[in-house]
Amino acid sequence: MFLLLAVVFAFTGGSGPWVMIATIVLAAAAGTRLPDLDTPLRLRHRSALTHGILPLAVALLDHRTWPVAAGLGFGIGVHLAADLFPGTMRGYATIKLPVWGAIGVVPSYLWIAINAAANLVGGIVVLERIATQRVVAGTLAATGVLGAAYLLRAQGGWPALAMLALLGWLMTR
């Protein structure tokens, strides 16, 4: 529902700063849940199609949905950061490629880490291309609160929150 609303805002909401921030935050909220659509879509759990950069890339196909792409990058990146800390990385928790199947423990950790970073960096790059510095700051603050709220409830969220907080602090130094 959040993703649909974000896309509607992107196409019809105008170009004001609050509309852009709302679009990105709605897409980020959707992005935190989007990877888990693999099961309802009859893909295997932790499908590479939903647990990667593909949704962000699809949203980049139309310049009007670039705010949606930025939000998806933030949301999926946060979700994948939490996925780096499963109870155990085997079977159900490993990444599955279409046709190929499970890729194993170490490749799954690498896949998740690389795609979490790619989504988060992609979100920042897109955001900086489409928004003023003031909108960037407001959006990062809002998505930061949203991401923290998600991670406080998600399995593996506390270590992911600590890791992202440390990386954020290091980036500002």
DRENDO-1510 file (C-alpha; in Angstrom, 1 decimal, always signed):
<recs>
REC; n; res; u; v; w
REC; 1; MET; +0.0; +0.0; +0.0 .
REC; 2; PHE; +2.8; +2.4; +0.9 .
REC; 3; LEU; +4.5; +1.7; -2.4 .
REC; 4; LEU; +1.4; +2.3; -4.4 .
REC; 5; LEU; +0.9; +5.6; -2.6 .
REC; 6; ALA; +4.5; +6.6; -3.2 .
REC; 7; VAL; +4.1; +5.9; -6.9 .
REC; 8; VAL; +0.9; +7.9; -7.1 .
REC; 9; PHE; +2.7; +10.8; -5.3 .
REC; 10; ALA; +5.5; +10.5; -7.8 .
REC; 11; PHE; +3.2; +10.8; -10.8 .
REC; 12; THR; +0.6; +13.3; -9.5 .
REC; 13; GLY; +1.8; +14.9; -6.3 .
REC; 14; GLY; +3.7; +17.9; -7.7 .
REC; 15; SER; +7.3; +18.8; -7.0 .
REC; 16; GLY; +7.2; +20.6; -3.7 .
REC; 17; PRO; +9.8; +19.6; -1.0 .
REC; 18; TRP; +7.2; +18.1; +1.3 .
REC; 19; VAL; +5.7; +16.0; -1.5 .
REC; 20; MET; +9.2; +14.6; -2.4 .
REC; 21; ILE; +10.0; +13.8; +1.3 .
REC; 22; ALA; +6.7; +12.1; +1.7 .
REC; 23; THR; +7.2; +10.1; -1.5 .
REC; 24; ILE; +10.6; +8.9; -0.4 .
REC; 25; VAL; +9.6; +8.1; +3.1 .
REC; 26; LEU; +6.5; +6.1; +1.9 .
REC; 27; ALA; +8.7; +4.2; -0.5 .
REC; 28; ALA; +11.3; +3.6; +2.2 .
REC; 29; ALA; +8.5; +2.2; +4.4 .
REC; 30; ALA; +7.5; -0.1; +1.6 .
REC; 31; GLY; +11.1; -1.1; +1.0 .
REC; 32; THR; +11.5; -2.4; +4.5 .
REC; 33; ARG; +8.8; -5.0; +3.7 .
REC; 34; LEU; +9.2; -5.5; +0.0 .
REC; 35; PRO; +11.9; -8.2; +0.2 .
REC; 36; ASP; +9.4; -10.4; +2.2 .
REC; 37; LEU; +7.0; -10.4; -0.8 .
REC; 38; ASP; +9.1; -13.3; -2.1 .
REC; 39; THR; +6.9; -15.8; -0.4 .
REC; 40; PRO; +3.5; -14.4; -1.5 .
REC; 41; LEU; +4.9; -14.1; -5.0 .
REC; 42; ARG; +5.7; -17.8; -4.9 .
REC; 43; LEU; +9.4; -17.2; -5.0 .
REC; 44; ARG; +11.6; -19.0; -2.5 .
REC; 45; HIS; +12.3; -17.2; +0.8 .
REC; 46; ARG; +15.2; -14.8; +0.5 .
REC; 47; SER; +14.9; -14.7; -3.3 .
REC; 48; ALA; +17.7; -12.7; -5.0 .
REC; 49; LEU; +15.0; -10.9; -7.0 .
REC; 50; THR; +13.6; -9.2; -3.9 .
REC; 51; HIS; +16.7; -9.2; -1.7 .
REC; 52; GLY; +18.8; -7.2; -4.1 .
REC; 53; ILE; +19.1; -4.0; -6.0 .
REC; 54; LEU; +16.6; -5.0; -8.7 .
REC; 55; PRO; +13.6; -3.1; -7.3 .
REC; 56; LEU; +15.6; +0.2; -7.1 .
REC; 57; ALA; +16.8; -0.4; -10.6 .
REC; 58; VAL; +13.3; -0.9; -11.9 .
REC; 59; ALA; +12.1; +2.3; -10.2 .
REC; 60; LEU; +15.0; +4.2; -12.0 .
REC; 61; LEU; +13.5; +3.3; -15.4 .
REC; 62; ASP; +11.3; +6.4; -15.3 .
REC; 63; HIS; +12.7; +9.7; -14.1 .
REC; 64; ARG; +9.4; +10.5; -12.4 .
REC; 65; THR; +9.8; +7.5; -10.1 .
REC; 66; TRP; +13.3; +8.4; -9.0 .
REC; 67; PRO; +12.0; +9.5; -5.5 .
REC; 68; VAL; +10.5; +6.1; -5.2 .
REC; 69; ALA; +13.8; +4.5; -6.2 .
REC; 70; ALA; +15.6; +6.5; -3.5 .
REC; 71; GLY; +13.1; +5.4; -0.9 .
REC; 72; LEU; +13.2; +1.8; -2.0 .
REC; 73; GLY; +17.0; +1.9; -1.7 .
REC; 74; PHE; +16.8; +3.1; +1.9 .
REC; 75; GLY; +14.1; +0.7; +2.9 .
REC; 76; ILE; +15.6; -2.4; +1.2 .
REC; 77; GLY; +19.0; -1.5; +2.4 .
REC; 78; VAL; +17.8; -1.4; +6.0 .
REC; 79; HIS; +15.9; -4.6; +5.6 .
REC; 80; LEU; +19.0; -6.3; +4.2 .
REC; 81; ALA; +21.2; -4.9; +7.0 .
REC; 82; ALA; +18.9; -6.8; +9.5 .
REC; 83; ASP; +19.1; -9.9; +7.3 .
REC; 84; LEU; +22.9; -9.9; +7.9 .
REC; 85; PHE; +22.2; -11.1; +11.4 .
REC; 86; PRO; +19.9; -14.1; +11.2 .
REC; 87; GLY; +19.6; -16.7; +13.9 .
REC; 88; THR; +21.5; -19.0; +11.7 .
REC; 89; MET; +22.5; -18.6; +8.0 .
REC; 90; ARG; +21.5; -21.9; +6.5 .
REC; 91; GLY; +18.6; -23.3; +4.4 .
REC; 92; TYR; +15.7; -20.9; +4.9 .
REC; 93; ALA; +18.0; -17.9; +5.5 .
REC; 94; THR; +20.3; -18.3; +2.5 .
REC; 95; ILE; +19.8; -16.4; -0.7 .
REC; 96; LYS; +18.1; -18.2; -3.6 .
REC; 97; LEU; +18.8; -17.4; -7.2 .
REC; 98; PRO; +16.1; -18.2; -9.8 .
REC; 99; VAL; +16.6; -21.6; -11.4 .
REC; 100; TRP; +19.9; -22.1; -9.5 .
REC; 101; GLY; +18.6; -22.3; -5.9 .
REC; 102; ALA; +20.4; -21.6; -2.7 .
REC; 103; ILE; +23.9; -20.2; -3.0 .
REC; 104; GLY; +25.3; -21.2; +0.3 .
REC; 105; VAL; +26.3; -19.5; +3.6 .
REC; 106; VAL; +29.3; -17.3; +2.7 .
REC; 107; PRO; +27.9; -16.2; -0.7 .
REC; 108; SER; +24.6; -15.4; +1.0 .
REC; 109; TYR; +26.4; -13.1; +3.5 .
REC; 110; LEU; +28.3; -11.5; +0.6 .
REC; 111; TRP; +25.2; -11.1; -1.4 .
REC; 112; ILE; +23.3; -9.5; +1.4 .
REC; 113; ALA; +26.1; -7.2; +2.5 .
REC; 114; ILE; +26.9; -6.0; -1.1 .
REC; 115; ASN; +23.2; -5.4; -1.9 .
REC; 116; ALA; +22.5; -3.7; +1.4 .
REC; 117; ALA; +25.4; -1.3; +0.7 .
REC; 118; ALA; +24.3; -0.9; -3.0 .
REC; 119; ASN; +20.8; -0.1; -2.0 .
REC; 120; LEU; +21.8; +2.4; +0.7 .
REC; 121; VAL; +24.4; +4.1; -1.5 .
REC; 122; GLY; +22.0; +4.1; -4.5 .
REC; 123; GLY; +19.3; +5.8; -2.4 .
REC; 124; ILE; +21.8; +8.5; -1.3 .
REC; 125; VAL; +23.1; +9.0; -4.9 .
REC; 126; VAL; +19.6; +9.3; -6.4 .
REC; 127; LEU; +18.4; +11.5; -3.6 .
REC; 128; GLU; +21.3; +13.9; -4.0 .
REC; 129; ARG; +20.6; +14.1; -7.8 .
REC; 130; ILE; +16.9; +15.0; -7.4 .
REC; 131; ALA; +16.8; +17.1; -4.2 .
REC; 132; THR; +18.1; +20.3; -2.7 .
REC; 133; GLN; +20.4; +20.0; +0.4 .
REC; 134; ARG; +17.5; +21.0; +2.7 .
REC; 135; VAL; +15.3; +18.2; +1.2 .
REC; 136; VAL; +18.2; +15.7; +1.4 .
REC; 137; ALA; +18.7; +16.6; +5.1 .
REC; 138; GLY; +15.0; +16.3; +5.9 .
REC; 139; THR; +14.6; +13.1; +4.0 .
REC; 140; LEU; +17.6; +11.5; +5.6 .
REC; 141; ALA; +16.3; +12.4; +9.0 .
REC; 142; ALA; +12.9; +11.0; +8.3 .
REC; 143; THR; +14.1; +7.8; +6.8 .
REC; 144; GLY; +16.7; +7.4; +9.6 .
REC; 145; VAL; +13.8; +7.5; +12.1 .
REC; 146; LEU; +11.8; +5.1; +10.0 .
REC; 147; GLY; +14.8; +2.8; +9.6 .
REC; 148; ALA; +15.6; +2.8; +13.3 .
REC; 149; ALA; +11.9; +2.0; +14.2 .
REC; 150; TYR; +12.0; -0.9; +11.8 .
REC; 151; LEU; +15.3; -2.2; +13.1 .
REC; 152; LEU; +14.2; -2.0; +16.7 .
REC; 153; ARG; +11.5; -4.6; +15.9 .
REC; 154; ALA; +13.2; -6.8; +13.3 .
REC; 155; GLN; +15.2; -10.0; +14.0 .
REC; 156; GLY; +18.8; -9.0; +13.7 .
REC; 157; GLY; +17.8; -5.4; +13.9 .
REC; 158; TRP; +19.8; -4.3; +17.0 .
REC; 159; PRO; +23.2; -5.4; +15.6 .
REC; 160; ALA; +22.2; -3.9; +12.2 .
REC; 161; LEU; +21.2; -0.6; +13.9 .
REC; 162; ALA; +24.5; -0.5; +15.7 .
REC; 163; MET; +26.4; -1.2; +12.5 .
REC; 164; LEU; +24.5; +1.4; +10.5 .
REC; 165; ALA; +24.9; +4.0; +13.3 .
REC; 166; LEU; +28.7; +3.4; +13.4 .
REC; 167; LEU; +28.9; +3.7; +9.6 .
REC; 168; GLY; +26.8; +6.9; +9.6 .
REC; 169; TRP; +29.0; +8.4; +12.3 .
REC; 170; LEU; +32.2; +7.4; +10.4 .
REC; 171; MET; +30.8; +9.0; +7.2 .
REC; 172; THR; +30.2; +12.3; +9.0 .
REC; 173; ARG; +33.8; +12.4; +10.3 .
</recs>
